[in-house]
Structures are given as structure tokens and as C-alpha cells.
């Protein structure tokens, strides 16, 4: 098989599986639906590993080629094409591996799902089981098209496709009003980000006259000093404007403040899609995009500072919200928001390799945590409140140990994957010379303590202490089936071992020629000079505060929630104002509902009252009717029915006509 055909097969394999499961779900049944989609994603994973070996290990030249030309306009080509290099190969492997684990896990999680199409649906429509497998395979296809793109047109296609499928999956249980609200919220918030993203692509098209990555990147240095006048008398740097607009798109997809509000509500979808969204698909799209656009971002210090500050705010303040959550999936969801903030901070300080490395390690342990949470939810008969759990360790040993591994990786425990990626980001911020980098450093350090606190609060309340569930639930507690536990075990392995790839990926030459960093911004090279292996990296970390902050968070969680639970109640009562602020998520939803949703409704009512009621109905429709009525009332008085009235009217009309002609004749003379 040629290289081009292999690359085509990677996204097409899950697409074919999605089409078969979606269109022929009734005919092939449940087993057929999960078999064909798992086979498609499995083929994509195997071929992705082959590509990773080819480009990352064997050192083959990157592939950059067109597959299909859609349109040529004024010399600009709009085409479907692939750019496959070390960055792409890494993303493809992570996406397909996590997706494969989610597909296998879904067999067990959705086994008892009975949310079918409404009764009036067409005969032959697939059941919810087949439909779900079709959607998650389509999700994988969409993400692969995004990461493999070599031009902005295809990037935007993949960008919107993952948004569409996430909308379908978040609202998968469409009989729940909360699910419909959540998917509408995700759709609308992402449209805000996508508006900025589209403006950025439009600016690139307008000034570079190309949609091709390579062409734009090559021409970018010549545009570094170009300014444009958006408002009269104000000059803007073109590169700063383009980068900020592109990043606004990333803020929507990767849920950065203030466009973060959709991600916690995405928990309304089934747990497998929560894992897929949070670990390997939608939320990582923005991080990948900024890393891919590094040649552009490196030309604007202003844009980098903006990215760094937004990431730091997200990392810290979204972590605070995780402390007060009681829904097991929402705790993990807020940890995703916080970790995405760390990745964004890495991008802002030009540590793109560290950001992508954390994306990779995070994909493994976050998928593990979500699927572990799903395993607990299955055992608890879909009760998701951690206050009703406790003591599950002895009932669910595999879920317990794998969830512990995921939690240790999340908080950055030495020798676990999350430690190497997160600690590298913290060190990169510490070495950065950007404005406000010092403040951001303390913010990400505080985030370490917060992450450990809420992560192990959840862990201890779920797996340790006295069982707090009802007797019926406790009597039926047991470990989940192998289709659930096997993916947990397989995800636990890279949650530990993937961190040891730090040498080639972060400090080696893995991203040479792929990610561009200006010498003055290259913080990772300075850190790499002191890197002497993973063990030495751990020993060096003991000289900094991050490890001790993580330990303090774990100890505090154990003491407060296991030894002295009254402390938590006392803190909640003493600082009730702060607690209400956190439990209401900084009132961001209320603000959006009042200002944006309420404002839109207010404008609509105003337009209805003035435009519709006054102008259209009042003046045009009813006004014309009144005018006709008034004229007809006058005309009606002329129609008397008496012949002499009509004769008199004719004589008067004739005299007026003759008078008019005489007047005209006199004027002509």
C-alpha cells in the first residue's frame, strides 16, 4: 500500500464504520455496530502507529500533499490535503488509541441503554446503541481530519465537524432537558469562538492570498511588521490580530476562560463521550492548532502574553471549582479545564513541545479517570454523587487501583506521566522572560496544590472510608465486566510510562522543523541543558515547591475528608460567601443568561415591537388597510343610486376638464 493510500485509510476507516453503524444499524444489530466501528478505529490506530514509526523513529521526510482540489479562485486553491509529520503522527496515535479504548469500553457502559428514537421515527432507524457507536466513530474521523490537515480550509472543516458531533453526543439522551440545554450551550459558546477563528482565517486569506500552511508560514516573516487600521487612527499589528483571532477559536474548543462554560455541562452525555471529548478530541483541538501555528504566534509577543494569562486564569480558577463539586464526573471535568489551562500556559511561554507532551500524557490519565468514574457509576446504579459512595476499594479492586494511578498521574506524582509533563511546564514558566510570567508562575504552582486537594478528595470519598450508599446498592456492588476493566488497565500503562518519553519529545529533536520557536523565547533549551534523565529530573524537582504542594494537597484531603469531616462543614459555614461563589461557578452562567441571552431576547422584543408591530403591522399592513378604508368611505358617498347625481357629477367633471384645457391653451399662447 502506498503512503498516500495508507494516509487516506486512517480517517476513512472510522468514517466507513460510522456510516455502516448509522445507516444499517437495524440490519447489523448491536454486535455488528460495535464490531464494525471498533474495527475501523482499530485499523486507524494500527496505521497511525506505523506512521509514528515511519516519521518519528525512521526519520522519513514529512508528507505534505493534496488529495482533492475543491475549488480554484483567483489562483488560490481550496483543497483537501494532508500534512503528516512528527506532530501529526503523535496526535493521530493518541487520538486513535484513546478512541479505541472508549469504543471497547462503550460495549459495557451502553449495554443497558434504552433511549431509542421517538415512535414516529422511520422504520429501520438505528437504536441508541448503534447510533452512539456511529457518532463516536464519526467523532474520531472528524478529529483525524483536523490534525492531518495541511490547509486552513480542511482545518476549519475538522474544527466544525468535531463541534457538530459533540453537539449530537452531549445531547445524546435527548429526553433529558438538561442534556438538551447542555448541547445547545456547547453549540452556542463554540460559535462565539468559531466566529473569531473564522475571522483569523479570513485575515490570513486576505493578506497571504493562500490557505496552505507551508505557503503562509514561509511568507509570515515578511509580514511581521505589517499593520492594519481597524478603527480610524489606530494601527494594529497584523500578526497580533491574526494570532489572537485564531486563539479565540481555541478558547472555545479548548474551553478557556471565559468560553469555558460549556465543558462542565458536557457531562450530560454518556461517560464514554465525556472521556473522548476531554481526553483526545474536541478540547485538544485548540492546543494542537496553536502549536501547529507556532510560526505565526512567535511573531507576536502580545499574543503570547495573552495566551499565557488566559491559560493561567483557567488553570487556577477552574481548579477552585473542582473542590466544591459532588458529582464524580464534574470533579474530573473541572480537572480537565485546569489541565487545559496548563497546556495553554505552555503555549504562551513558547514551550509548545511541553504543551503537546502534557496533552499526550493527560489524554491517557484523563481518559482513565473518566472511564474509572463510569465504572463506579455503573456499580452505583448511575448514582454520581460522591457523598453517597465510600469504601468501594474492596468491591471494585481493578477500578480502585487504576483510578489511583490516574489520580497520581494527574497531581504530578514523581515517576508518573503527569509529573514529567506538568513539572516541565512549571519550569518553563519559571524560566520565561515574558511580562507577567512571574505572576503566572505562582498561579500554576497554586494550581498544583488545588489539583491534589480536589483529586484526592474525590478519591478518598469514593474508594475509602465507610460505605455511605443504601443497603440495596451495597449488596449488589461488584467489579464491572471485562469490556470496562480492560480499557482501564490498558490506559493505566501509558499513564505511568508515557512520561519517560520526555527526553526525545521535549528536550530532544522530535519537533525540529515542525514547531518554530524564536531563540529568545526558547525556554525549553535552557531547561534541557540541565536534564540528565528521568530520575535526575525527579531529584531536581525535590529542590522546588511543586512536589511539596502536591503532597500537602493529598494530606489535607485525607485529613479533612477522612479523619475530621466536620472541618469541611465548618469551613463551608464560615466562608459561606466564597462557597456560594464557587458552587455557582463564579455566576458565569447567570451573567451569560442575563447579559447575552437576556440581551438577545431584549433586542428581539425591541425589534418585534418597533419593526413588526409598529412599522410592518401598524404602518404597512394595518396602515394601508386604513387608507383603503378611508378612501372607500369617501367613494362610497358618491355611489347614491340617483341618476341625476351621476349626471351632475359628469357635467362638473366635464367643466373641470374643459377649464384645464383652456388653462393650458392660455399658457401656451
N, C-alpha and C positions, 0 to 999 in steps of 0.2 A: 504494500500500500504506500502510495506517495505521501510526502509530508502534507501537501495541500489536502488530500483526502482524509488523512488522519485528523487534521485540524477541523475540517468540516464535520467529521463524525462526532467530535467531542460535544458540541452543543446540540447537534441533530439527534443524537441517541436519546437523551431525556425528552426532547420535543416529540419524537415519534412515540415514546412511551406515554406521554401526556395525551396525545391525540387518540391513541388506541383506547386508553382507560376512560377518556372523556366521552368519546363518540360511541364506543362499543362496550361500555361498562356493563350493560344488562346482559349482553351476549356472552361475555367472557367471565362474568361473575367476580366475586371478591378476590379469589385466588389468582385469577387471570390478571386483574387490575394491579395488584401489588407485585406480581411476578414480572409483568412487562415494564413497569416503571422502575423497579429495583434493577432489572437487567439493563435498562437504558442508562441509569445513573452509574451502575457498576462498570459498564463499558466506558463511560466518560471518565470515571476515576482511574481505571487502568491506563487509558490513553494519556491522561494527564500526568500520571507517574512516568510514563515513557517520555513525555515532553520535558518533564522536570529533569530526568536523567540526561536527555539529549542536550538541553541548553545549559543547565546548571552544573552538571558533572562532566559531560563530554566536551563542553565549551563550544558548541556549534554557534554559528552566527545567527543573530535574531532574524526571525522571519517577518517580513513586512510586505504584504501583498494584497491585491484586490481580488475579491471573489465575484462581485457583481456590481456593474455600474448602473445606477438607477436613473441618473439624470446628469446632463452636462449643460450648464447655463453660463454664458459669457466666459467660457474657458474654465469654470470651476466644476469639478467633478463631485457628485454626490453618490457615494458608493458604499457597498458592504465590503469590509476588508478586515484582515487580522494582523495584529502586531503581537507576536509571541516572543518574549524574551524571558529573562530570569524572573522579573516581577510577575509577568503574566503566568508563567508556569507555576510559580509558588501559589498564586491566588487560585488558579484552576485546581490544583491539588487539594488545597484546603477546602474550597467550596464543594467539590465533588465528594471528598471523604466525609465531611460533616453531613452533607445531604444524604449520602448512602446510609450512615448510621441512623439518621432521622427516619428514612424510609423503612428500614428494618424495624425500628422501634414502634413506628406507627401501626404495624400489624397488631401489636399487643394493645396499644393505647386506644385505638379506634375500633377494637373488636366488637364492643357492645354499643357503638354509636347508632342511634336510631333516628337521627334528624334527616328525614327524607325530603324530597321535593314536594311542594304542595300537591293536593289531589288533582288539580286541574292541569298539571304538567303533561307534556306529550308522552305517549307510550314509548317506552324504550329509553327514557331518560335515566341516567345512572343514579344509583343510590348514593347516599352521602359518603359511604366508604370509598367507592370508586372515584367519586368526584374529588374527594380530598387527595387521593393519590395523584390524580390528574393535575390538580393545582400545584402540589409541591414539586412534581417533576417539571411543570411549566416554570415555576419559580427558579429552579436550577438552570434551565435553559436561558432564562432572561438574564440571570447574573453572569453566566458564561459569556453571553453576547456582549455584556457590558465590559467585562475585564479583558476580553480578547480584541476589542475594537481598536482600529488604527486611525479613526477619524471621529470628529465630533458628531456627525450625523448618527452613526451607529452607537456612539456613546449615549446620545440622547434617547435613542430607541430603547436600549437596555435600561437606561435610567427610568423611563416612563413605564416600561414593562414590569420591572420589579415593583414599582408603585401600584400598578394595576392589580397584580397578583396578590400583593399584600392586602389590598382593599378586599379582595374576594376571600382571603383566608382569615383575616381578623374578624370579618363578619360572617364566617362560615356557619355558625349557629345562628342563623338569621331570625329565628323565632324569639331570640332574646333581645329586648330593646337596648340593653347595654352594649351588645355586640354591634348592633346597627349604629348606635351613637359612636362607638369606638372606631369603626371603619370609616365612617363619614368624617370624623375628626382627623384621622390619619390622612385621608384623601385631601381635605381642605388645607391642612397645615403644610403638607408637602407641595401643594400647588403654590403656596407663597414662596417656598424655597425654589421651586422649579421656575417661577417667573424670573427670579434673579439669575438662575442658571442659564435660562434661555437668552436673557439679555447679554450675559457674558459671551455665549456662543455667537450671538448676533454681532457683538462688537469685534470678535475675532474674525468673523466672515467679512465684515465691512472694512477692516483695516489691513488684514493679511490676505484677503482675496483667496482664501483656501480653507478647507475643512480638514485637511490632512495633518496629523500630529507632526510628522517629520518636517513638513514644509513650514508650519507655524513655529516650531521650536528653532529651526535654522534661521528664520527671519526675525525672531524675537530680539536678539541683541541690537539690531539696527533700530528697533522701535523703543528702546529703553528710555530715551529722553523725550519721546513724543508726548505732547499734552493735548487735551481737548477741552473745549469750553462747553460745559453742560448748561450752566447758568451764566447769564451775561456778566462778564467781568471776572469770572472765576475759572482758573486753569486747573485741570485735574491731570494727574499722570495717567496715561492710557493703561500702562501695565498694572498700576494700583487698582484702577477701576475694574479692569477685566478680572483680576485675581479675586477681588472682594465679591464681585458678582458671582463668579464661579463658586466661591466658598459659601455664599448664601444658599446655593443649591445643596452643598454638602451639609450645611447646618440643618436643612430639612431632612435629608436622607439619614444622616448620622446623628440626628436628634441632639443638636447643641442648643443651649440657651440662646434665644427664647423660643426656638422652634422645636423644643423637646417634648411638648405636652402630649403628643400623640403616642409616644412609645410606651409609657406605663399602661395606658388603656389597651394597648395591643394584646395584653394578657387575656382579653375576652375570647381570643381564638383558642383552639385546642393547643395543648402544651407542645406537641411536635413543631407546630409552626412558630411558636414562641422561640423555641431553640433555633430554628432555621433563620428567623429574622434577626435575632440578637447575636448569633454566632458567626454566620458565614455569608449572609446575603445582603439584605437591604441596608442595614446600618453600617456595614463595612464599605459600601459603595462610595460614600463621601470621602473616607480616609484614603481609599485606593486612588480616587480621582485626584486628590490634592498631591499625592505622591507622584502620580503619573505626570502632573503638570508642574513638577518642580522646576523645570527650566524657565517657567513663567513666574512662579512665586519668588524665585531667587532674585528677581529684578525689582522687587518692591519690599523694602523694609517695613513700610507702613502696613502692607497686607500681612506680613509675617507676624508683626506685633498684634494685629487684630486677631489673627488665628490663635495665637498663643493665649491671649487674655480670655477669649471666648472659651477655649478649652479648659483653662484653669477654673473659671467660674463654674463650668459644668461639672468638672471633676470633684470640686469641694462641695458645692451647694446641693447637688443631686445626691451626694453621699449622705448628707444630713437627713434627707427624706427617707433613706433606707432604714434608719434607726427606729422610726415610729410605725413602720408597716407591719401588719399582722398576716397579710395574705402571702403565702410562701412564694408564689410566682412574682408578686410585686417587689418583694425584697431583692430577688435576683434581677428583676428588671431595672431597679434603681442602681444596682451594681453595674449593669451594662452602661447606663448613662454615665456613671462616674468613670468607668474604664475607657469609654469613648472619649471622655474629656482628656484623659492621659494621652491617648493616641494623638488627639488634636494638638495638645501642648507640644508633643514631639515634633509634629509637622511645623509648628510655629517657630521652633528654635532650630529649624533646618535639620533635625535628626530624623529624616524621613525613614531611614533604614530601621531605626529603633521603633518608630511608629508602626511600620509594617510588621516588624518582628512581634510587637505586642499584639497586633491584630491576629497574627497566626496563633500565638500561644493562647490568647484569650478565646479564640474560636473553639479550641479544644476543651478548655476547662469551663467555659460558659455553656457550651452545648451539654457538657457533662452535668453541670449544676441544674440546668433546666430539665433535662431528661431524668435526673435523680429526683427533682421535685415532682415531676409527673409520675414517677414510680410510687412516691409517697401518696400522691393524690389518688392513684388507683387503689392502693391499700386502704386509704381512709374513706373510700366510697365517695370520692370527689369533694370531701371537705378540705378546704385550702387554708383554714385558719390555724396558724402555728400554736395558738393558745389552746387548741383542742388536741394537741399531739403530745409528744413526750414518750421517752422510753422505747422508741422504735428500733433501737440498735439490736435488741435481742430477737426481734421478729423479722427484721429485714437486713441481714448481715452484709449482703452484697451492695445494696443501696446505701447502707451506712458507710462502708469503707470507701466506696467510690465518691460519695458526697464529701467525705472528709478530705480525700485527695483533691477534689475540685476546690473546696474551701481553702485548703492550704496553698494551692496554686494561686488562687485569687488574691489572697492577702500578701503574697510575695514572700513565702517561706523559703529560706535557703535550700538550694538543690531542687526546687520545684520550678516548673517552666515560668510561672508568673514572676518569680523573683528576678530572673535574668532580664526579662523584658522591661518590667516596671522599674527596677533599680537603674537600668541604663537610661531610661527617660529622666528619672530624677537627677542623675549625674549630668545628663546633657543640659538640663535647665540650669543646674548649678554652674556649669562652665560657659553658659551663654552670655554674650555681651549686649544683647538686645535691651532696649528700655523696658523697665518693669520686670525684668527676668528675676531679680532678687525677690520681689513680692510673690511672683508666681512660684518660685522655689519653695517658699514657706507654705503656700497654699497646697501644693502637691504633697508636701510632707504631712500636713494635717490630714490630707485625704487618706494617707496610709493608716493612720490611727482609726479614722472613721470607718474605713473599709473593714478592718479587722473586727471592730466593735459590732457592726450590724451583721457581718457574715457569720460570726460565731454566736451571736445572739440567736440567729435562726438555727444554726447547727445544734446548739445545746438544747433549745426549746423543742426541737423536732426529735432528736435522737437520744437525749439523755434526760435524767430526772424521772419523776413519777408519771406514768401514763395518765393523761387528762381526758381521753376520749370516753364515750359511753361504753357500757358493758357489751352491747351488741357488736360494736365496731372492734373492740379489743379481742373478742372471742374469734373474730374472723380475720384477724391480721395475719398476713403471711407474705413471704417474698414473692415478687411479681414473676411472670413467666420468663423463659429464656430469651424471647424476642425483645424483651425490655432490658434484661440484665446484661446480655452480651454486648449491645452497643455501649452500655455504661463501662464495662471492662475495657473495651477497645478504645474508648475515648480517654479513659484514665491513664493509659500508657503514654500517649503524647502529652498529656497534661503534666507529666513528670519529665519525660525525656526530650521533648522538643526544645526546651531551654538550652540544651547543650549545643544547639546549632548557632549560638550567639557568635562564635568565632568567625565562621565564613559569612553569615548573613549581615551582621552588624559591623564587625571590625575587619572583616576580610574584603575581598574584591567582588563579592557576589553581585552588587548593584553597580559596578563600574560600567559607564556608558549607558546606564538605564536611568539612574537618578542623578540629577545635576545639583551640586552644592558649591556655592562660591567659597573660595578659600577662607575668607574672613568669617564665614558662618559655619565652618566645618568643625563643630564641637566634638563629633564622634572620633575624629582622628586624634585629638588630644587625649581623649579617654582611652582610645585603643593603644596608645603608646605605653600605658601602664597595665594593659591587660596581659596576664600570663597564665590563662587557663581558667576553667570554671571554678576550681577550688580556690585559687588565689582571689578570684572575683568575690567569692563569699567572704573570705577572710578580710579583704579590703572593706567590704560593706559593714563589718562589725566596728569599723572606725567611724561610721556615720550614724545618724539618728534613726534612719528608716526602719531597721530591724527592731530596734528597741520600741519604737512606736507601735509596730505591728504586735509585738509581744504584749505591750501594755493594753492594747485593744482586746486581745484574746483573754487576758487575765481579768480585765474589767468586766467583759461579757460573762465570764464564768462566775465571778463573784456576785455580780448584781442579779443574774437570772437563775443561777443555780443555788447559791448559798444564802443570799439575802434579797429575795424578790421584792420585799417591801420597799427597798431603796428606789426601785423603778417607779413605784406608785407615788412615793414621796416627792421624787423629782418632778413627776408629771403634775402633781398638785401645786408644788411650789413655783414651778415655771410654766404655769398653765398657758400664759400668753404665747410663749415660744412654742409650746406643744401644739397649740391651735394653729399657729403659723405653719408648722411643719406638717401636721395632719391634713391641712388644707392646701398643701403643696405651694406655699407662698401666695395663695389666692390667684395663681396664674390663670386657672380655668375661669374663675369668676371675672377676672379682668378681661379676658378674651371674650367671654359671653356678653359682658356689659358694653365694652368699647367696640369690638369688631362685629360680633354677631348682632348685638343690640343696635350698634350704629348702622349696620347694613339694613336691619329691619326698619329703623327710623328713616333712613333715606328712601327706602321703598315706600313707606307710608306717605312721606312727603311728596314723592313723585306721583303716587296714586291720587292724593288729594288735589294737587295742583295740576298735574299733567292729565290724569284720567278724568277726575271728577269735574274740575273747573274748565280746562281747555277742551278736552275731547267731548265729554258728556255735556258740559254746560254750554260751551260756545259752539262747537262744531255740530254735534248731534242734536241736542235739545235746542240750541240757538237757531239752527236752520229750520227746525220744525216750528218754532215760534214765529220766525219770519214768514214762513209759508202760511201759517195760520192767520197772521195779521193781514197779509196781502189778500188772502182769500176772503177774509171778513169784509174788506173794502169792496172787492169784486162782487161779493155776494149781494151787496146792497144795490148794485146796478141791475142785477137779474130780478126785475119786479114781475115780469109776465105781461105787462101792458104794452100794446103795440105803439101807442103814441109816445111812450117814454123812449122806446128804441129809435123812433123816427126823429124825435127831438135830439137824441144823442148823436145820430148820424148827421143832422144839419149842423150842430155845434162843431162836430169833428171836421166836416167839410169846410166850414168857415175858418177854422183854425188852420187847416191845410192851405186854403187859398191865401190867407194872411201871410203865412210863411213864405209862399212863393212870391207874393208881392214884395215882401221884405227883401228877399234875395235879389229880385229883379232891380229894386231901387239901389241896393248896394252895388250891383254890377254896373249900373249906369254911372 
